Amino acid sequence: MAGLAWERDQPVTTCNLKEDNSRDISPGAKAVNVGAGIALPVHDATHHTRAIVGIAYKGTRNFAQSEIQALLIEASTLP
């Protein structure tokens, strides 16, 4: 997910890591005991991606667009 977030320069999410059949989740990632996940690009002042922040949740869940935007804003404050 982090590699795709970097490549696409946009958040990549899954509501259920183990059950996700999209090509966004690598088979090795399914071995991790988590439910939902999100990978967020962090940009510098010139809007170049400088890092990816990954957040995993124990249970399954969907991400509202407003929540993704709030997480992007928070991630942008990282030093």
Buried (B, 14 or more C-beta within 10 A) or exposed (E): BBEBBBEEEBBBBBBBBBEBEEEBBEEEBEEEEBBBBBBBBBBEEEEEBEEBBEBBBEEBBEBEEEEBEEBBEEBBEEE
